[in-house]
């Protein structure tokens, strides 16, 4: 196997293992009140960040999501005003792209490797990367993907970032992405961040009390596990 294919193959194996464990129907289930609270908070803060950094309105913005999975994040951006005709999504996993296409057939979804993006230079206003770089353990692969994102992003465009800021002691297949690591990937960009997301295992255990308890607990900075950022290209 070529060296460039090792990390994508590893990531596919990891996600196949997640599927075998049924995590999409258990710990990641959209029916869990704690997960619902996580999504509500994130969508509210994404909307505020897009507005405060000048990327609203979205309807004329060309948007690419790298590592789009089944397209849930892009569908959230559509609800904020993005035009599906201006949106693209790319993921390594064909089964996830098939789900995304069924859910939103007006968005262009492709199976592909983010280290070799099949798009022209300076083609997008926003590139979305949600829990992407934390899943990449090979630093050379991370650097290649960052360079590809930079290539397809227009000057003045932005990388909409959401990812873990801490390592997960129960999952060696992910790594935390701190501000310093993000700046290393995108050194020439202007960076604006916020912390968010109550520790997910805790949030999922809140059950029916999540709507009341989540807003209280997430006010404690030490309990926030993720960074949300807009990285603006000069």
C-alpha positions as a Markdown table, in Angstrom:
| # | Residue | x | y | z |
|---|---|---|---|---|
| 1 | Unk | 0.0 | 0.0 | 0.0 |
| 2 | Unk | 1.3 | 3.5 | -0.9 |
| 3 | Unk | 2.2 | 5.6 | 2.1 |
| 4 | Unk | -0.4 | 8.3 | 1.1 |
| 5 | Unk | -3.1 | 5.7 | 1.4 |
| 6 | Unk | -2.3 | 4.4 | 4.8 |
| 7 | Unk | -4.0 | 7.1 | 6.8 |
| 8 | Unk | -7.2 | 7.1 | 4.8 |
| 9 | Unk | -7.4 | 3.3 | 5.0 |
| 10 | Unk | -6.9 | 3.5 | 8.8 |
| 11 | Unk | -9.6 | 6.1 | 9.1 |
| 12 | Unk | -12.0 | 3.9 | 7.1 |
| 13 | Unk | -11.3 | 1.0 | 9.4 |
| 14 | Unk | -11.9 | 3.1 | 12.5 |
| 15 | Unk | -15.3 | 4.3 | 11.3 |
| 16 | Unk | -16.2 | 0.8 | 10.2 |
| 17 | Unk | -15.5 | -0.4 | 13.7 |
| 18 | Unk | -17.6 | 2.4 | 15.1 |
| 19 | Unk | -20.5 | 1.2 | 12.8 |
| 20 | Unk | -20.0 | -2.4 | 14.1 |
| 21 | Unk | -20.3 | -1.1 | 17.6 |
| 22 | Unk | -23.6 | 0.6 | 16.7 |
| 23 | Unk | -22.4 | 4.0 | 18.0 |
| 24 | Unk | -24.6 | 5.9 | 15.6 |
| 25 | Unk | -27.7 | 4.4 | 17.2 |
| 26 | Unk | -26.3 | 4.5 | 20.8 |
| 27 | Unk | -23.9 | 7.1 | 22.0 |
| 28 | Unk | -24.3 | 9.4 | 18.9 |
| 29 | Unk | -28.1 | 9.0 | 18.6 |
| 30 | Unk | -30.0 | 12.1 | 17.7 |
| 31 | Unk | -32.7 | 10.9 | 20.0 |
| 32 | Unk | -30.6 | 11.4 | 23.1 |
| 33 | Unk | -31.6 | 14.7 | 24.9 |
| 34 | Unk | -27.9 | 15.4 | 25.7 |
| 35 | Unk | -26.9 | 15.1 | 22.1 |
| 36 | Unk | -29.8 | 17.3 | 21.1 |
| 37 | Unk | -28.6 | 20.0 | 23.5 |
| 38 | Unk | -25.1 | 19.7 | 22.1 |
| 39 | Unk | -26.5 | 20.3 | 18.6 |
| 40 | Unk | -28.7 | 23.2 | 19.6 |
| 41 | Unk | -25.8 | 25.0 | 21.3 |
| 42 | Unk | -23.5 | 24.4 | 18.4 |
| 43 | Unk | -25.9 | 25.6 | 15.8 |
| 44 | Unk | -26.7 | 28.7 | 17.8 |
| 45 | Unk | -23.0 | 29.5 | 18.2 |
| 46 | Unk | -22.2 | 28.7 | 14.5 |
| 47 | Unk | -25.0 | 31.2 | 13.4 |
| 48 | Unk | -23.5 | 33.8 | 15.7 |
| 49 | Unk | -20.0 | 33.2 | 14.5 |
| 50 | Unk | -20.9 | 33.4 | 10.8 |
| 51 | Unk | -22.7 | 36.7 | 11.5 |
| 52 | Unk | -19.9 | 38.3 | 13.7 |
| 53 | Unk | -17.2 | 37.4 | 11.1 |
| 54 | Unk | -19.1 | 38.8 | 8.1 |
| 55 | Unk | -20.0 | 35.5 | 6.4 |
| 56 | Unk | -23.7 | 36.1 | 6.6 |
| 57 | Unk | -25.9 | 36.0 | 4.5 |
| 58 | Unk | -25.0 | 32.5 | 3.3 |
| 59 | Unk | -27.1 | 32.3 | 0.2 |
| 60 | Unk | -24.4 | 33.5 | -2.2 |
| 61 | Unk | -21.5 | 31.8 | -0.5 |
| 62 | Unk | -19.9 | 28.7 | -2.1 |
| 63 | Unk | -19.5 | 26.2 | 0.7 |
| 64 | Unk | -17.5 | 22.9 | 0.9 |
| 65 | Unk | -17.7 | 20.5 | 3.8 |
| 66 | Unk | -14.6 | 18.3 | 4.1 |
| 67 | Unk | -15.4 | 15.0 | 5.9 |
| 68 | Unk | -19.2 | 15.7 | 5.6 |
| 69 | Unk | -20.4 | 12.2 | 6.6 |
| 70 | Unk | -24.1 | 11.9 | 6.0 |
| 71 | Unk | -24.5 | 15.7 | 5.5 |
| 72 | Unk | -26.0 | 16.7 | 8.8 |
| 73 | Unk | -23.8 | 19.8 | 9.2 |
| 74 | Unk | -24.5 | 21.0 | 5.6 |
| 75 | Unk | -28.2 | 20.6 | 6.2 |
| 76 | Unk | -27.9 | 22.8 | 9.3 |
| 77 | Unk | -26.2 | 25.5 | 7.1 |
| 78 | Unk | -29.1 | 25.2 | 4.6 |
| 79 | Unk | -31.5 | 26.0 | 7.5 |
| 80 | Unk | -29.3 | 29.1 | 8.1 |
| 81 | Unk | -29.8 | 30.3 | 4.5 |
| 82 | Unk | -27.2 | 28.5 | 2.4 |
| 83 | Unk | -28.2 | 27.7 | -1.1 |
| 84 | Unk | -27.9 | 23.9 | -1.8 |
| 85 | Unk | -26.8 | 24.7 | -5.4 |
| 86 | Unk | -23.7 | 26.4 | -3.9 |
| 87 | Unk | -22.8 | 23.6 | -1.5 |
| 88 | Unk | -20.5 | 20.6 | -1.9 |
| 89 | Unk | -19.6 | 17.8 | 0.5 |
| 90 | Unk | -16.8 | 15.3 | 0.4 |
| 91 | Unk | -16.1 | 12.2 | 2.5 |
| 92 | Unk | -13.9 | 9.1 | 2.4 |
| 93 | Unk | -16.8 | 6.7 | 3.1 |
| 94 | Unk | -19.1 | 5.8 | 0.1 |
| 95 | Unk | -21.9 | 4.6 | 2.5 |
| 96 | Unk | -22.1 | 8.0 | 4.2 |
| 97 | Unk | -22.1 | 9.8 | 0.9 |
| 98 | Unk | -25.0 | 7.6 | -0.3 |
| 99 | Unk | -27.0 | 8.6 | 2.8 |
| 100 | Unk | -26.2 | 12.3 | 2.3 |
| 101 | Unk | -27.3 | 12.2 | -1.4 |
| 102 | Unk | -30.7 | 10.6 | -0.4 |
| 103 | Unk | -31.2 | 13.2 | 2.3 |
| 104 | Unk | -30.3 | 16.3 | 0.2 |
| 105 | Unk | -30.1 | 15.6 | -3.6 |
| 106 | Unk | -29.5 | 19.2 | -4.5 |
| 107 | Unk | -26.1 | 19.4 | -2.8 |
| 108 | Unk | -23.2 | 17.9 | -4.7 |
| 109 | Unk | -21.7 | 15.1 | -2.7 |
| 110 | Unk | -18.5 | 13.2 | -3.7 |
| 111 | Unk | -16.5 | 10.3 | -2.3 |
| 112 | Unk | -12.9 | 11.5 | -2.1 |
| 113 | Unk | -9.7 | 12.0 | -0.2 |
| 114 | Unk | -9.3 | 15.5 | 1.3 |
| 115 | Unk | -5.6 | 15.3 | 0.7 |
| 116 | Unk | -6.3 | 15.6 | -3.0 |
| 117 | Unk | -9.5 | 17.7 | -3.3 |
| 118 | Unk | -11.2 | 17.5 | -6.7 |
| 119 | Unk | -11.9 | 21.2 | -7.0 |
| 120 | Unk | -10.4 | 24.2 | -8.7 |
| 121 | Unk | -8.2 | 26.8 | -7.0 |
| 122 | Unk | -10.0 | 29.6 | -5.1 |
| 123 | Unk | -13.4 | 28.0 | -5.6 |
| 124 | Unk | -15.0 | 28.3 | -2.2 |
| 125 | Unk | -15.9 | 31.1 | 0.3 |
| 126 | Unk | -16.2 | 28.7 | 3.3 |
| 127 | Unk | -14.7 | 25.3 | 4.0 |
| 128 | Unk | -16.3 | 23.4 | 6.9 |
| 129 | Unk | -14.2 | 21.0 | 8.9 |
| 130 | Unk | -16.1 | 19.5 | 11.9 |
| 131 | Unk | -14.2 | 16.8 | 13.9 |
| 132 | Unk | -12.0 | 16.2 | 10.9 |
| 133 | Unk | -8.4 | 16.9 | 12.0 |
| 134 | Unk | -8.9 | 15.2 | 15.4 |
| 135 | Unk | -9.4 | 11.9 | 13.5 |
| 136 | Unk | -6.1 | 12.2 | 11.6 |
| 137 | Unk | -3.1 | 10.9 | 13.5 |
| 138 | Unk | -0.5 | 11.3 | 10.7 |
| 139 | Unk | 0.9 | 14.8 | 10.7 |
| 140 | Unk | 1.9 | 14.7 | 7.0 |
| 141 | Unk | -1.7 | 13.9 | 6.1 |
| 142 | Unk | -3.0 | 16.8 | 8.2 |
| 143 | Unk | -0.6 | 19.2 | 6.5 |
| 144 | Unk | -1.6 | 18.0 | 3.0 |
| 145 | Unk | -5.3 | 18.5 | 3.8 |
| 146 | Unk | -4.6 | 21.9 | 5.2 |
| 147 | Unk | -2.7 | 22.9 | 2.1 |
| 148 | Unk | -5.6 | 21.6 | -0.1 |
| 149 | Unk | -8.1 | 23.5 | 1.9 |
| 150 | Unk | -6.0 | 26.7 | 1.5 |
| 151 | Unk | -5.8 | 26.0 | -2.2 |
| 152 | Unk | -9.5 | 25.8 | -2.9 |
| 153 | Unk | -10.4 | 28.7 | -0.5 |
| 154 | Unk | -10.7 | 32.2 | -1.9 |
| 155 | Unk | -8.8 | 35.1 | -0.4 |
| 156 | Unk | -11.0 | 36.5 | 2.4 |
| 157 | Unk | -12.7 | 33.1 | 2.7 |
| 158 | Unk | -12.9 | 31.2 | 6.0 |
| 159 | Unk | -12.4 | 27.8 | 7.5 |
| 160 | Unk | -15.3 | 27.0 | 9.8 |
| 161 | Unk | -13.7 | 24.8 | 12.5 |
| 162 | Unk | -15.3 | 22.6 | 15.2 |
| 163 | Unk | -13.2 | 19.9 | 16.9 |
| 164 | Unk | -12.0 | 18.4 | 20.2 |
| 165 | Unk | -9.5 | 20.4 | 22.1 |
| 166 | Unk | -8.5 | 17.6 | 24.4 |
| 167 | Unk | -7.4 | 14.0 | 23.9 |
| 168 | Unk | -10.0 | 11.3 | 24.5 |
| 169 | Unk | -8.5 | 8.8 | 27.0 |
| 170 | Unk | -11.1 | 6.2 | 26.0 |
| 171 | Unk | -10.4 | 6.5 | 22.2 |
| 172 | Unk | -6.8 | 6.4 | 20.9 |
| 173 | Unk | -8.1 | 6.9 | 17.4 |
| 174 | Unk | -8.6 | 10.7 | 18.0 |
| 175 | Unk | -6.4 | 13.5 | 19.2 |
| 176 | Unk | -7.2 | 16.9 | 20.7 |
| 177 | Unk | -6.6 | 19.9 | 18.5 |
| 178 | Unk | -5.4 | 22.9 | 20.5 |
| 179 | Unk | -5.1 | 26.5 | 19.2 |
| 180 | Unk | -1.4 | 26.1 | 18.7 |
| 181 | Unk | -1.9 | 23.0 | 16.5 |
| 182 | Unk | -4.6 | 24.8 | 14.4 |
| 183 | Unk | -2.3 | 27.8 | 13.9 |
| 184 | Unk | 0.5 | 25.4 | 12.8 |
| 185 | Unk | -1.9 | 24.1 | 10.1 |
| 186 | Unk | -3.1 | 27.5 | 9.0 |
| 187 | Unk | -0.3 | 29.9 | 10.0 |
| 188 | Unk | -1.3 | 32.8 | 7.7 |
| 189 | Unk | -4.9 | 33.0 | 8.7 |
| 190 | Unk | -6.7 | 35.2 | 11.2 |
| 191 | Unk | -8.1 | 33.0 | 14.0 |
| 192 | Unk | -11.2 | 33.6 | 16.2 |
| 193 | Unk | -12.3 | 30.9 | 18.6 |
| 194 | Unk | -14.9 | 30.1 | 21.2 |
| 195 | Unk | -15.1 | 27.1 | 23.6 |
| 196 | Unk | -18.4 | 25.1 | 23.7 |
| 197 | Unk | -19.9 | 21.6 | 24.1 |
| 198 | Unk | -20.4 | 20.0 | 27.5 |
| 199 | Unk | -18.3 | 16.9 | 28.0 |
| 200 | Unk | -20.3 | 14.5 | 25.7 |
| 201 | Unk | -20.5 | 11.5 | 28.0 |
| 202 | Unk | -21.8 | 13.7 | 30.7 |
| 203 | Unk | -24.3 | 15.4 | 28.4 |
| 204 | Unk | -25.6 | 12.1 | 27.3 |
| 205 | Unk | -26.3 | 11.0 | 30.9 |
| 206 | Unk | -28.5 | 14.0 | 31.6 |
| 207 | Unk | -31.5 | 12.3 | 30.1 |
| 208 | Unk | -34.8 | 14.3 | 30.3 |
| 209 | Unk | -33.1 | 16.9 | 32.5 |
| 210 | Unk | -30.8 | 17.9 | 29.6 |
| 211 | Unk | -32.8 | 21.0 | 28.6 |
| 212 | Unk | -32.5 | 22.4 | 32.1 |
| 213 | Unk | -29.1 | 21.2 | 33.2 |
| 214 | Unk | -27.0 | 21.5 | 30.0 |
| 215 | Unk | -27.1 | 25.4 | 29.8 |
| 216 | Unk | -26.1 | 25.6 | 33.4 |
| 217 | Unk | -23.2 | 23.1 | 33.3 |
| 218 | Unk | -21.8 | 24.3 | 30.0 |
| 219 | Unk | -21.2 | 27.7 | 31.6 |
| 220 | Unk | -18.2 | 26.2 | 33.4 |
| 221 | Unk | -15.2 | 26.5 | 31.0 |
| 222 | Unk | -13.5 | 23.4 | 32.4 |
| 223 | Unk | -16.4 | 21.3 | 31.2 |
| 224 | Unk | -16.2 | 22.5 | 27.5 |
| 225 | Unk | -14.5 | 20.0 | 25.3 |
| 226 | Unk | -14.5 | 21.6 | 21.8 |
| 227 | Unk | -13.3 | 24.7 | 19.9 |
| 228 | Unk | -15.5 | 26.5 | 17.4 |
| 229 | Unk | -13.5 | 28.9 | 15.2 |
| 230 | Unk | -13.5 | 30.9 | 12.0 |
| 231 | Unk | -10.0 | 30.9 | 10.4 |
| 232 | Unk | -10.0 | 33.7 | 7.8 |
| 233 | Unk | -7.7 | 33.7 | 4.8 |
| 234 | Unk | -5.7 | 36.9 | 4.3 |
